[in-house]
C-alpha cells in the first residue's frame, strides 16, 4: 500500500500515519503524539503571565515604644529592630500589617520612618490600641494596576 504524502508540514504526519496504519498501531501512535504535544505545551511558561521578580522585601519586628499622640490619636511607634536594617525614609509607602495584638490583621500605609520609629499616614485609621510587644510585618508591596472591564 503506497501513501503519497502532501508537501509541507503535513507531510511528516501523513507519513507517520501511514506507518502506524500499516502496523495496526494507529491508536497507540495517536496517544503517543498527544502525550508528546501536551508534554511540550506544559513545559513552557504561560505567555499571558509576565515574568516578574517574586522577591518582596519584608521587615518583621515588635513595638518597643509608643509614639506621641497627635490630636488624641496615635500614628507612630518605635521598634528596636529597625536601626540596623533600613535607613530613614526607606520604608515610605510600604504596607504595615499587625500580626498580633488588638490590631491583628489590620493594614496601614507607612508615611515615613526614622532610625527607630515608624509613622503611618493620617489618611487611614490611627494606631490607637497597639501595645508594646505587638508584632508587625512591613513589606514593600508592588502595586499592580488592574485593567477595567469593558
N, C-alpha and C positions, 0 to 999 in steps of 0.2 A: 504494500500500500504506500503510495507516494503522496506526500503532502507538500504542496507548494505554498511557502510562507510569503505573506505580503512584505514589501520592503518597508524599512523604518523600524521604529521602536517595537511595533507589534510582532516583528519577525521572530524575535527571541522567544516570546511567549507562545507563538504558534508552533515553533519547533519543539518547545518544551511540552506543549500539549500533545503533539503528535507522538513524541517518545512515550509519554505517560499513557496515552491511549493504547499504543501498541502493546505495552507490557501489562495492561489491565490494572494500572495503579493510578488511574485518573483521580480518584477521591483522595488518596494518600498524598499525591503531588499537590493537589489544591490545598490541603491542610498545611502542608509544608510551606507553600508560598504565602498563605495567610499568616502563619506564625512568623515567617521571615519579615513580612511587611509590618506587622504590628510591633515586632521587637525593635525594628529600626525607628518606627514612629515614636515609641515610648522613650527611646534613649536620648532624644533631643529635648531642649528646653522649649517651653511654650512661647511662641513668638508674641502672644498678646500680653505677656507679663514681662515688664522690663527688668533687667538685672540691676539690682541696687545693692549698695553696701549694707549688709544686715547688721553691722555693728552700731549699737546705740550706746552712747556714753551714759553711765549711771553713777550716782553717788548715794550711798546709804549712810545714815547717821542717826543720832539721838539728840533730842532737845536738851541742852545743858543749862540754858537760862532763858527767861522770857524777856522780850524787848519792852521798851517803854510804850504805853498805850497812847494812841493818837485819837483824840475826840472820843475817848471812852472805849475804843476798840483796839485790839491787838493785831498788828500787821507784821511783826518781826520776832525773831528768836535767835538765839545763839547756839552754836554747836562747836565742840572742840575738834571734831574730825576734819573740819573744813580748812583749817590753817595750812596744812601741808599739801592739800590736793589741788585746789583751784585758786587762782589769783582773784583779787577783787574785780567784779564785773563779768566774770567768766560764765556765771550761771544765769545771766539775764535772759528772760523769756523761756526758761526751761520749765518743765512740769513738775510740781511738787505734790506727792501723794503721801498721806499719812497711813502707816500700816499698823498702828496700834494707838490706843487711847480713845478719847471721846470723838475725835475727828477721823476715825478709822474709815478708809476708803474715799475720803473727800479729796478733791483735786483742786489745786491752786496754781496760779501762774507766778513765777518768780519775777519780781520787778528789778531787783539788784541784789548783789551780795558784797559783803566786805571781807575782811580777813577771817572773821569767825561768826558773822551774822548773816541771816537770810531775811530779806524783806519781800513780801508778796504784794501784788498790785491791789490798789484800793477799789478797783472796779468790781471785784467779786466779794464774796463773804469774808469777814475778818477771821482771824485765827483764834477768836475767843473760845476757850475751852481746852486748849492744849496745855499739857503739863510737862514738867521736867521729867525726862526719861521716855517720852513718846518717841517711837521710831518713825522715820520717814524715808522716802525714796525720791530723789531728784533725778530726772532723766531728760536728756536732750531729745525732745520729741520732734520727729520730722513731720511737718505739716504737708499733707498731700491735698491738692485741690481735686474735688470730685466733679466731673462734668455733669452739668444739669441735664435732666431727662427731657426729651422733646416730645 
